[in-house]
Amino acid sequence: MPDPRLGMDIEFGNAGEVPTEGTGWFIGFSSWAAGLRQMPQQQATTGLCVKWFAHTPGNPNGEPKPVSEGRTISVVVGEPGEFRIEFSRTAAFLPGDTVVYVLRRVGDFAAWGSGVYHRAFCVRATSLLTVRWQPED
């Protein structure tokens, strides 16, 4: 389910631990794909982008990204590593407006919706699969 911290549309978990009724599908239109991972079957989606990247320590090193549009999910797909993502309501990343989450194990994910600022830090080598899409109203 979306994380209520600071009123941002963010969600964290592990793909192997979220309920999927034994199917493994953790993003989609099924009822067990809750929160940001839930897409009504009749809802159209545009702008699908998929990125796989083997990050080395220090890459990236906290460069702020533009405010998010649509939905994004990043999942650890390789050997365990350490990849810190910071989410903020503002581009300033003030301590009281920032939520920090660390992806470490295979399957760990962070998902976020529109209107969220984020930046990332690779602490230990980590391979991530990132998917971005725009649900249409």
C-alpha positions, 0 to 999 in steps of 0.5 A: 500500500502507498506509504503515508509518510509526509503525504507523498505517493510512495510505496516500499516492499519486496516483490517476493514478499507482497501477496500475489496469490501465488502468481508472482504478478506484483504490478497489474490489474489483479486485486492483490496488486494494491496501491501504486502497483494496481492498474485497473484493467480498463485503464489505458497507459502511455509512455512505458519506459523500462531501464536496466542499469548496473550501478557502481558505487557513487553512480548516481551520487544524489543528483536531483531528478525532475518532479515525477510524472506518472508512476515509477518502480525500481526493483533490485534484480541482481546481487544484493547491494545498497541503493539509497533513494530519497523522496521529497515533496520539494526540490530542496530535500529538506530534512522534514520533507524527505523520506529515505529508503534503502534497497538491498535485497533482490526484489526490494522495490520503491514505487512512487507517483506523480508530484514526488522529487527523488534522488539516488545514491549507489552505496554498494554495486546494485543492478536495478530494473526501473519501469515508468508509465503514465496511467491515463485518466 
